[in-house]
């Protein structure tokens, strides 16, 4: 057997999983994050028994009950992980799900439910309360500001906010996206509540009626931003859930982290901003050069969790090219990508794709942040459920 692992010491992934008392998918997550080393032979991954046993002793097998406070660096999740440059949602390829499933169905999958679930709606009383809150906010408020305020309002309105049973939390989860959409200013092409989240969200963010390709693009963006494993905002959400914080507080914790300019939502806002400085393909090099001269960060490129290009960004940019985006803006996006690949050997990530979507379709300022947070709130809730479950004991149902 090639590599450092001797034949007599070799374990298959399934054997390593039994020793560590985890699922094989978790072992793959350990491998992808560099916590365990594997060699490939005869079409399979093999691990060293000694290394697995040493890791198990360090990790503490069987795992100890969760305790409040930050998670250890080696924490794992069953929800999403990356294997061989493929993002998997509960073992299913996220790219394929983005092509074939609605955001709502994928969110239900992340929560451990069936792929299609109950309709996602809010009642008239809640919608009216959201309307009154939003009327009190400055007209210049970014979409993310409105979403944060709405999250706090929903928590204050919910007498069952501290019911952390899975049934209650998933019921809350199905109200978040429609409530967040309701919090955004109404557009000129309204979509009724019976429509998909992608349709309702497009109507709030875009001045134009969507084509089927536009809606497919936005739906895919929601799916691909729903989770990405244990990133900064997800760790913040999980830490909140570990202290038995209610699901609204969990989402606020994740949202606060995601609003940073170095994370998904804030990074897409930065991309939208610097693309908006460019009027034509001929200006791309000059504008990017000026930004670098000022010491500005070139947001939207590179993703260290993949050995190659970010597959999420690649799919969304391919779909963007087939949508009804403004041709001259698509040309600017292509020129920017080509230049950065040529000079920096960095490929666009999903945050760039979000910012490019907003720029090419002339969406509202900060629309990328709204798309990211609405999408990732589904993932944060999935992680909250995973953290809540061991706390329920035998009395929860």
N, C-alpha and C positions, 0 to 999 in steps of 0.2 A: 504494500500500500504506500503510495507516494506521500511526501510531506513529513512532518515531524512526528506524527502519531504512529507508533509501532502497532503491528497487526494484533498482537495479543492484548494490547491495551485499548483497542478501539471500541467505541460504543456508537451505535446508531442514535439518531435523534430521539427515536421512541424509547430506547433503553435509557438514555440520559434523562428523558422526561420522567420515567418511572423512578429513577434514583432521586431526582429533585422534587418529586411529587407535584409536578406541574403538567400542563398540556404541551404537546410537541410544538404548537405555535409559540408558546412562551420561550422554549429553547431557541427557536429561530430568532425570536426577538433579542435574546441574550447575544446570539451570534452577530446579528446585524448591528448591535450597539457596541460590539467589541468586548463584551464581558466574558465571552467564551470563544475559543478558537476552534475552527473546524477545517478539515481537509476534504476535498472532493475526490471520490474514486468510485468507479462502476455506477455512475449516475446518482450517487448518494453522498450526503454529508456525514463525516465521522468525527467523533470527539474523543479526546483522551480521558480514560476512566479516572486517572489520578487528578486531572484538572477539574473534572466534573465533581468529584467527591470533595476536593478542596474548596470549590466554589459553593457547594452545598453547605459545608461547615461554616464558611464565612457568611453565607446568606442566612443560615439558620433554617434547616429543613427538619420537620415541617415548619412552615412560616408561623411566626408569632401573631397574635391578634393585633390589629392596627391600633395605633395610639395617636393622640393628637400631636400636632406639630408637623414640620416639613417631612416629606417622604425621603427615605434614603435614596442615594443615587442609583442603586440597582433595582428600584421599584419597577414592576412590570404591570402590564394590563392585557386583558383578553380582547380589548375593543379594537385597537388598530396598531399595526406594526409594519415595518418595512422588511421584506425578504427579497434578496436578489434584485434590488432597485424597483420592487413592486410594492405599492401601498395597498395593504389588505385591511378591509373592514370585516372583523369577525371571520377572517379567513377567505373573504371574497374580494377579488380585485376591484379596487375603487375606480379605476379607469373604466372598466366594463360597466360597473354600476352607473357611472356618470353618463354613459352612452345609452343606457337602457331603462333606467329607473328614475322616478321622480325623487325630489329631495325629501318629501314626506316619507316615502317608502324606505329610503336609506336611513333616515333618522330612526324610524321604527326598528329597523335592523340593528342599529347601534345600541338601542335601548334593550335589545334582547327580545323584541316583539316580532310578529310576522311582518313581511315586507309591506303589506298594505294594512292600514289601521283605520280608526274612526276619523271623520272629517276634522280638520283643524279650524275651529271657529272661536270667536269670543261673543259673549252675550251683549245685548244692547246697552245694559247698565255699565259694563266695563268700557265699551266703546265710547260712551258719553263721557265717562270720567277721564279717559285718555284725551278726548277732544278738549275738555276744559283745561287740562294740564298743558297741552301743547299750545293753546291760545295764550297762555300766560308766559310762554318762553319767548325770548327775542327772536325776531324773524331770521336773524343771521345764524341761529344755532345750527351746528353741523348735525347730520343724521345721527352720529354716535352720541351726541349730547342728548338728543331726544330719546334714544333707546335706553340710555342709562336712567334718565328720569322716569321713563315708563316702567322699567324694571322695579324701581323702588315703589312706585305707585301700586303695581300688581301685588307686591309683597304685603303692602299695607292693607290692601283690600281683601286678602285671602285669610280667613280665620283658620284654615287648615295648613298654613305654611310650614308648621313644624311637624306635620305628619310625614315622616320620612319613609313610609312604606313604598314599595315599588309602584303599586297601583296609583297611589296619590301623586307621586313624583312624575310619573309618565302623564298623568292627567294635567298637571301643571305644564309639563313640557309642550303639550299640544296647543297650549294657549300662547306660548311665548312668541313664536314667529308671527302669527296673525296680529298679535298685539303690537309687536315691533313695526310691522308694516303699517298698521293703523296710526302709529305715532308720527309717520312721515307726512309731509305736506301732500295734499291731494293733487293729482296730475290732471291733464286735460283729456286723458283717455282712461277713465275709471274701469276697474275690473271688479266684478261682484265677489262676495265672500265664498261663493261656490267654486270659484276658480282656484287653480294651484297657487302655491306661495310664489312661485316664479312669476306667474302672470300678475298677481296682485302687487308684487314688489316692483316689477317693471313699470307698471302704471304710476307708481309713486316716484320713481327715479328718472324716468325718461320723458322728454317732451313729445316723443313720437310713438305712434302705435307700433307694436312689435310684429315682425314676421315670425313664422314658425322657427326659422334658424336662429333668430334673436332669442326666443324663449328657450330653445334647446341649449344655447350658450349659457344663459343665466342659470338655468336649472343645473347644468354640468358644473358651473362655478360653485353653486351652493353645495352640491354633493362633494366636490373635491376639497372644499374648505371645511367640511364638517368635522374632520379629525385628522391628526397627523402624529398620533402617538403622544409621548410625554414631553411636549414642548413647554415653554415657559408659562403660557397662559393656562394650559391644561394642568400643569403642576399647581398653579395658584388655585385653580378651581378644586382640585383634589385635596389640597391642604385645607381649604375651607370646609369641604364635605367631611373630612376626617374629624373635625371638631363638632360635627352635627349641625353645622350652619344650614339654614333652610335653602331650598334650591334657588330662590331669587338671589340670595346673598352669594351663592356659589357662582351664578352667572355674572353678578357684579364683580366678583374677584377676578374672573377670567377676562371680563371686558376691560377692566382697569389695566391689566397687563397687556392685553391685545392692542390697546390704544397707543402704546409706545411706538415711536418712529422706527424702531429696529425690529418690530414684530409685524405679523401679517396685516392687520387692519391699518395701522399707522404707516407701514411701509407702502401700501397701495396708494394711500393719500399722497405720499411724497412722490411716487411715480406719476400719478395723475398731474401733480403740480409741475414737475419738470418737463413732462411731455407738452403741457399747455404753453410752455415758453417757446416752443418750436413752431414756426409757421409753414415750413416746407422742408423737404428732404435735404436741400442744400444747406440748411442751417443746423443740421443735427450735430456735426462735428464741432462747430463754433460754440453752440450752446452748452454741449457737454464739456468742452474744454474750459469754458468760463466757469462752470460750476466746480470743476476740479480745482481751478485756480483759486476760487474763493474758499476752498477747503470743504466744500459740500460733499456729502456722501452720495455715491451713485447707487441709489436704492433699486432693488428689483432684479439683481443678478446673483447667481450662485446659490446652491443649496447643498451644504456639506453632508446631508444625510443620504445623498445619492452619489454614486460613482460617476454617473453621466449626467445629462440634463435632467431637470425636474420634470418628470412625465406629466404632472398636473399642468404646469405652465405650457408644455408643448401641445397638449390636447386643446387647451383653451385658446391658444393662439391660432391653431389650425381651424378651430370652429369660428373664431373671430373673423378670419379671412373669408369665410363663407357666409357671414352674416350681412345684414344691411348697413354695415358701418360706413362712415364717410370715406370714400376712396383716398382722398388726399391725406387723411389722418392715418389710414392703414399704411400708406407709403412711408410716413414718418416713423411709425412703429417698426416697420421692417428695416428701415435704414438704421435706426438706433440699435436694434438687435444685431444686425450685421456688423456694425462698427465695434460694439463691445466684444462680440465674439472674436473679431479680428485682432483687436488691440489687447484685450484682457483675457481671452480664452475663457470667458464666463458666459454661461447660457442663462436665458431669462427664467425666473422662477414663477411660482403661482401668484406672488404679490405683484410682479410686473404684469402678468396677464390680467389681473384685476384692474390695475391702473390703466392698462391699455384699453380694456373693455370700456371703462368709464370715459376715457379720452376720445376713442374712436366713435362712440355713440353719443357723445356730448351729454353724458349723464350728470346729475347734480353733483356739486362739489362734495366730496366725502362719501360718494356712493359706494366706493370700494370697501370702506370701513363698515358700512351698513351690511353689505353682502357678506363680508367675512364674519362679523359678529353674529348675524342672524344664523348663518350656517354653523359656526363653531359652537353656538349655544346648544345645539343638538348634541354635539360631542361632549361638551362640559356636563350636560345632564347625564349622559351615558356614564361618564366617569364618576359623577356623584352617586349614581345608583350602585356602581361597583364598590364605592367606599362605604355607602350606607348599609349594604346588605349584611356585612359581618356585625354591625352594631345592633341589628334588629333582634338578635336572640331568638327565642321561641315564641315571643309574644306578638310579633308583627306578622301581618299577612298581606 
